[in-house]
């Protein structure tokens, strides 16, 4: 087994060999264009011939609100604080037609049916039209890795309240799969055909719509989900699906950018479908001298965490997704975000010819970003270490971006605050992980859980600054919140006042209503003004 120093040297050598070589692929849109569509030039976005670095937010639920006026008011408020891109779910799959609310695709009895009515695809039409009024671009995600409801798990929330309650990959597998393993979504041609039917309809409908910035193939695709993976799933499985689906979309829509939507996991030792190769005349100049010191710094941090772990005063509320079996890991000595454990090699995906830009996410309450396999304390117990670890994660992503030569976007980031503790639902759960009686016990003991207002402000400002200084094309907060929305039974907005006619937007633990709202708005506004 490697020592920690030997591990650092080995990983440095592997990453240096990769990052010293330019990609053999490049984004389809090269050079700044006067096109009204958002394009890419090297590692930058542009529109109408001008650089376009954006501050964005997530509001997966936005098109499915009960009132168009609510959508309009929310977009106006977003624009007020410098938001120019909104990431939303452009899917809403159901196994049974609901009595109320919106839905886009019925998956039932061996068939799929697209809802083109006013509570279906027309909701996306409305959102596009309204977003244009505020110069906001829409970032359309086509499916989700996560659907814990496939196991008939109970929930305390109405349909579409949680970001994982919109169907997605596992609903397709449940209906059309043979082995009922999650990765059938990537390999079963019947499933892929049904998914592509929906994709073709949606992409064809909006192929000439400049208000859409990009098609995101899937949110956080990986080998496992609520359904387990087969032993055969690995990074090549997931990369191949991304490459082929992007090529399919490109054949329909030559105008829009295409991105992956992955969490940004690395695997320098995994076999590549799209290995980087030197461009003609390349000098192969090495530009990654800071990588070694960062690896050693991360290891040193984790050593310090280990030494004081027994004395940490904190309640573990992390919804950590356990790394899969050893079969998918290239090394058990490297942290799961770096060893292929989840079946994702974001650099190989980014090198695929029809992937125009890359993505990564940042949720330290649910994911360990350490470079070794050491378990670390949740953010509320060791905030300084969390901040250092996450800044190193952003730096690793920007290094990768510059090595490959395509833009990268932080497509979702968030922290669970003390105010949101009782709302926090991890991606593979359907109910909050902390019960009221547990929280009362925590308060009585004085233990920490959830970051405080000052910490969330500090982290968000640091992440935004680190991202843009490193050259990210966009940084997208998760998630937006709003109140005084029109409520209706059976929809995602339930009445929360005496007469039951008004309610608040969904909150899975990352909403910003309350004490944190003004600080988060200000952080987004400051970042927008600093990166016009």
N, C-alpha and C positions, 0 to 999 in steps of 0.2 A: 504494500500500500504506500502511496506517495506520502511523504511528509508535507506539511502545509507549504513550506518554501519550494519544495520540488514541484508540488502541484501548481504553484504560481508560475514557476519557470516554464513548466510544460504548457500551461494554458497561454502564457504570453507568447511562446514560440508558435503555437497553433494559430492564434489570432493574428500575430504579425504576418505570418505567411499568407493569410487570407487578405488582410487589409492592405498589404503592400501591392496587391494586384488589382488593377481596375476591372470593373465588371465588363463582361463581354456583351452585355445588353445595356440598353439605355432607354429612357422613357420615350414613348412614341412621339410626343410633342417636344421636339428639341428647338431651342431658340425662343426668344420672346416673340409673341405673336400678337397681332392686333385683334385677334378673335374675341368675340363676346363671351366665349366659353373660357373657363379657367383652364390654363395649360401649365406645363412644367418646362423649366429651362435649367438644366443641371439639377441642383438641389433646391431650387426655388420655384414657387408658384408665380404665375403672372396672369393678368386679365387686362384686355384692352391695351396690351403693350407695356403695362406697368407691373412692378412687383406687387405681390399680394400675400403678405404674411398675416394670418388671421388669428383672432381670439374667438373661440366658439364655446358653445355649451351643449349639453345633452338634454333633450326633452323627448324621449322616445314616445311619449303619450300624446304629444301635441296635436297631431291630426285627428285624434279620436275623441277630442273634447266635445261636449254637447252643444256648444255655442260658437258660431263663427266670430262673434264679438269678443269672446274670451280669447280666441286665437289671435285676433288682431291686437288686443290690448297687451297680450304677453309679448308678441313680436315687437311692439312699440317700446316696451320696457327693456327688452333685450338690447335693442338698437341704442337706447339711451345710454347704456353702459358699455358700448363699444363692441358688442357681439355682432359678428358678420357671417358666422356659419352656425347652423343648428343641425346636430346629428339626431336623426329620428329613425324609428322602425318603419320601413316601407313594406312590412309584412304584418299580418295579424291572422294567424291560422287557427282554425277551430275544427273539432271533430263533430260538433253538432251546432246547427244554427242557433245562436242565442236569442232569447226573447227580447233583449234590449241591447243597446250599444252598437258599436261598429265591428265589422269583421271583413277581411279581404279575401280569404281563401278557405273553402270547405274541403277537408281531407276526410273522405268517408266512403266506405263500401267499394274500395278499390279504384276510386276516381277522385279527381280534384275539380272544384268548381270555383271560378273567380266571381266575386261579387262586384259587379260594375254599377251598382245602384248608389243612391245618395248616402247610405251608411256603409259604403264600400270604397272602391277606388276613387269615387268622386271626393272623398275626404282628402285624398292626396292632391287632387286638382285644386281644391279650395286652398289648401295650405300653400301650394306653389304660388297661386295668384296673390295671396295676402303677403307672403314673404317678400315678393318683388316690391311691394309698396314701401318696404323699409330697407331695401338693398341688402337683404339677407339671403345668403345661399343655403341650400339644403343639401345635406349629406345623407344619402339614402342607404340604409343597411338592409340587406336582402333576406337574411335569416339569422338565427341565433343558435349557438352551440348548446345553450342551456334551456331545458324545459322540465323542471322537476315534477311537474304535474302529470307527466307520463305515467308515473307510478301511483296515480290517484291519491297523492298526498293531500291532506287537509290544508286549508288556508283560512286565515282570518280576514282576508281582503277580497274585494270584488274583482271580477275578471278584468284584466288589463291594468290592474294597479301596480303589480310588480313587473319589472322589465323582463322577467323570465316567464310571464304568463301570456305570451303571444304565439304559442306554438313554436315551430322551428324544427331543427334537424330530427330530434327524437320523435316528433309526431309523424313525420314521413316514415321513419324506421318502424314505428309501431304499426302503421297501416300497410306498408309495402315490403317490409323487411322479411328475410328468411331466417337468419340467425338471431335477429333482434339485438345485435350489437351496434353500438353508436357509430362505429366507423363504416357500417354499411351505407351510410349517407354518402360517403366518398367513393365507394366502390361498386355498389349495386346499381346496375344500369337502369333498372326500372325506376328506382328512387331518383336517380339523376335526371332521367327523362321527365318525370313529373315536376321536379323542381325547376328544370330548364323551361318547361312550358310557362310557368308563372313568371320566370325571369324574362323570357322572350316577350310576353305580353307587356310587362311593366317597362322594360327597356325600350321596346318599340314605341310605346305610347309617349315616352318622354325623351326620345332620342334627339329631338331638335329644341329641347327646353334648356336655355342657358342658365336658368335659376338653380339647376342642380350642379353641385360642384363635382360629385363623384358617385360611383356605385361602389359600395363596400360589400364584398362578397358574403361575409358572415361576421358576426360578433364573436370574437374569442374562440375561433375554431380550434379544436384539439382532438386527441384520440378518444378521450372519455368524456362522459357527461353523466346525466342521471342514469342512462343505460351504460353498461360497461363496454369496453372495447374488446376486440378480438386480440389474440396474441400476435396477429400479423400486422397490426397497425403500427406504423412508425412515421418518422418525419417525412419520408418519401411519399407515403400515402397522402398526407395532408398537403404537401407541396404540389403533388401532381394534380389534385383536385383544384387547387387555386389556379394553377397554370391553365388547365383545360377550361375551367369555367370563365376565366378572364378572356381566353381566346374566343370562346363562344359569344360573350358579350361584345367583344370587339368586332365580330363579324356582323353584328346587328347595329351597333352604335359607334361610329367613328369619331364622335364629338366629345364624349365625356371621359374623364379620367376614371381609372379603375384601381381599387386598392384592396388590401387583404382583410383588415379588421382584426388581425391577431393581437395577442397580448404582448408580442415582441420577444418571446423566448429565444434564446440562442442555443446553438449546438455546434461548436467549431469542429468537433471530431466526427460528426455525422456524415455519411456519404451524401453527396450533392447531386441533384438532378440538373442544376444550373451552376456548375462551378465557375468561379471568376477566372478570366483569362486575360493576359495583357493586351491592351490595345496596340495597334501598329505604332511603332516608334516610341512606346512607353519607356520612360526612364526607370520605372519601378521605384521611385523615390519613397523611402520609408518616412511616414509622417506620424507614427503612433508611439513616439517615445514615452508619452505619459501613461500608457496603458499598464506597464509593469508596476509603476508606483501606485496606481489606483488599485490594482489587484492586491498588492501587499497591504495597502491601507485598509481595504475591505476585510482582509483576513485578520489584521490586527484588531479592527473593531469587533469582529466576531469573537476573538479570543477574550477581549475585555468583557463582552456580554456574558460569555460562559462563566467567567470568574465571579461575576456578581449576580448571576441569575437567581441564586438561592435567596438573596436578600431583597429581590424586587418586590415592591408593594403594588401589586396589580391583579386585577381580575381578568382572566383570559376570556375574551369574548370573540376572538378571531374566528372567522368562518373559513379557516384554511382548507383549501382543496388538497387533500393528501396526494403526494406524487404517486403515480402508478407503479406497477411492478418493475423489478429490475430489468425485465426483458427490453424495456423501452429506453433504459438509461445507457449512455455511453460510459459513464463513470459514476460510481456511488460516492466519490470523494468531492464532486463538484455539486453545487446547489442545483435544485430542480429547475431553476430559471435558466440554467446554462448547460444542462447535460442531456437535453432531448427527452426528458422524462414525460413530458406532456405530448410528445409527438409533433412538436412545432420547431422548425428551423426558420426563423423569420428572415434571415439573410438569404437563404436559398429561395424562399418565396419572393423576396424583393428582386432577385436576379431574374425571375421569370419574365419573358419578353413583353407580355401584355399587362404586367403589374406596373403602374405608373408611379406609385409612391407607397411607402410603407407606413405601418402604424405600430403603436405600442400603448399599453395601458399602465396605470399606476394606482393600485389599491392595496396599501400595506396592511390593512386589516384582514385581507383575505389571501395575500400572496407573500411568500418569503423571497426577497430579491437578493439574498446573500450569495456570494460566489462560492462559498463552501456549503456543505449540507447541514451546518449548525442551526438549530432552532433558535430564533431570537424572540425577545419579548415583544408584545404588541405595542403599538405606538404610544398608548397612554402610560405604559410602564417605563419605557425608555425612549422618550421622544427624540433626544439628541441623536441616538444611534439610528433611529428610523429616518431622520432627516438626512444624515450622512449616507445611509444605504440607498435611499431613493434618489439623491442627487447623483450618486455613482451610477445608478441604473439609467438615469437620463443621459449621463455622459457616455455610457456604453452605447446607447442608441444613436447619439449624434456622431460618435466615432464611426459606427457602422454606416451611417448615412453618407458621410464624406468619403468613405472607402468605396462604396458602391456607386455613388454619384446620382442617386435619386432622392427626392424629398422624403422626409419622414414627419409624421404628425403624432403628437400625443393625443389620442382620440378620446380618452376618458381618464379622469383622475379624481380621487376623492378620499376623504377621511371621515370616519364615524366620530361624531362629536358627542359630548355628554348629553346634550339636549336630544340627540337622535338615538340614543342607546336602545331604547325600548322599541324602536322602529326597525332596527338593523336586521335585514334578512339576507344572508349570503346567497350567492348565485345558485347554489344547489339545494336550497331549502325553500320552504313555502311559508314558514312562520318565523317570527323573531327568535333569535337565539338566546336572548335574555328575557326572563319572565319578570313581572313586576315584583314578586316576592324576592327574587334573586337580587334585583337592583336595590331594594330596600335593605337587604342584608349587607350589600356592598357599601351603601351609604353609611350604615351604622358602624361598619368596621373601618371606614376611612380609606378603603382601597380605591385605586384609580380605575376608571373604565371610560373609554372615549376621550378624545383630546378636548382641551378647553378652547375657549374663543381665541385667546392669544396664540395658541399653538397652531390652530387651523389657519389663521391669518399668516403666521410666519411661514408655514409649510407652503401654502398656495403661492405666496409672493416669491419664495425661493424657487419653486418648481417652474413658475412662469419665467422668472429671470434666467434660470439655468437653461431652460429650453430655448428661449429666443437667442441668448448669447451663444449657444452652441449651434445655432443655425436652423432649428426646427422651422418647418413651414407653417405650422399651426399648433395651437395648444387649446384643448377642448375640455372644459370643466364638466364634472358630473355631480349632481344634476341641478337644473333650474327648478325653481319652485314658484308657485303663485297661489293666491287665495281669492276668496269671493268669486269662485267659479260656479257656473250653473250646474246644479246637481240633478240627478235623476236616478231612480232605482234601477239596479241592474247595470249601471255604467261605472266607469272608473272613478267618477267624482260622486261621492255620497254626501248627503246633507250633513253639515256639522254645526248648524245653528238651530235655534229653537223651531223655526218654521220649516227647516229641512230643504230650503231652496238653494242654499249656497254651500260650497265646500272648498276643499283645498286640493292641490295637485298631488299625485302619488309621491310617497316618500318611503324608500326602501332602506333608509339609514343614511342617505347622502343628501337629502333635501336641505335647503338653506334658509327656510323660513325661521323667524325668530331672531335671537341675538346675533347669529352669524351672518344674516342676510346682508346688512350694510357693508360689512368687512369684505365679503366675497365679491359683492358688486364693485366695490372700490378697487379690489385687486385686479379684476377683469378690466375695469376702465383704465387703470394705470398702465397695464400691459398693452392695451389697445393703443393708447396715446404714445407709448414708447416705441411701438412697432407698427406704424401706419402702413 
